[in-house]
């Protein structure tokens, strides 16, 4: 009978371990953020290097700032889900603002903005 209890305990342990591992896998897959990308260019279509791009969460007011690369591209990584106001500014250009940019789960969101000259 002692062997039977050992086997039963071991089977219960591995069964619970399996359920736990499956649960961890599902929990790990729950994303609450994503990336927001884009390109800043001038009215002639030339990319703007070194432009400051700011994303402001409409609900929380949280502001995140990044700078465009030589290609004019910017990236906000791991941005919490929500609606954002995105603005771009660079020396000798007017600030351009895009309101109500949605950031949803599992969707990369990108858009290009032309900086008015």
N, C-alpha and C positions, 0 to 999 in steps of 0.2 A: 504494500500500500504506500510505503514511503516513496518508492520510485514513481508511482502514479501521480502523487502530489507534486513531485519535482517536475515531471513532464508537463503537468497541467499548469504549474506556475510559469515554466519556461514558455509554453505556448501562449499564455496570457500576456507575458512580458513582450514577446515578439509581436503579437497582435497589436498591442497598444503602441509599441514603437513604430510599427507600420502606419498606423492611423496618424500618429504624431508627425511622421515624415511627410505624409501626404498633405496634412494640414499646413505644414511649413511651406511646402511648394505652392499651395494656393495663396497663402498670405504673402509670399514673396512676389507674386505676380500682380499684386494690387498697387498700381501706380497712382501717385497723386500729383505728378508734375510732368512736364514735357519741355521741349525746346521751342524757342521762337527765333527764327532767322530771317534775314533780309539783306538787301543791298541798298546803299545810299548812293545816289548819282545826282549830278547837276542837271540843269535844264537841257544841256546839249547831249546828255547821256553818258558823260564821262563819270567814272566812279569817284567817290570822295573818300580819300584816305584820312584817317584821324578824326572823323566826325564823332561827336559824343552822341550816343543813342541811349535814351532813358525810357524804361518801361515802368509805369506806375499802375499798381493794382487798384482798380476803381473802388472795390469794397473795403480794402484795408488801408490804402494810402501808401503801402510799401513801395519804395522806389529802388530800382536796380539800374545801374549805369554800366555801359560797356563802350568800347571804342572800335570803330571800323578798322579793318585791316587794309593793306595796300590794294586789295581787290574791291574795297568798298563794302565787304561783307561784315555783318555782325551776328553774334550768337548769344542768346540768353539760354543757358542750359539749366535744367531742373527748375524751371519756372513753375510755381504752384498754379493749379487750375484756377481760372477766373477770367475776368474781363480787364483789359489793360488799355491805357492811353500810352501810345508810343510816340516819342518826339526825337527828332534828330537836329543837331545844331553843329555848325562848323564856322570857322572864321570866314568872313566875307560872304556868308550865305544867311538867309533868313531861316529861323527855326521852323521846321515843318512838324505838325502834330497830326496824328491819326487817332481819333477816339474810338472806343468800343471795339478793340481787337480781342476776339475771344481766344482763349487758350484752353482747349479741351483735352481730355485724356486720350492718349495713344494717337494723337494727331500732331505731326510736326506742322508748324504754321510759319509760312514765310511770305514776305511781300517786299517789293522794292519801293523805295521812296525817292523821289527827285527833290533835291534841295533847290528851292527857287533862288535865282541869281540876283 
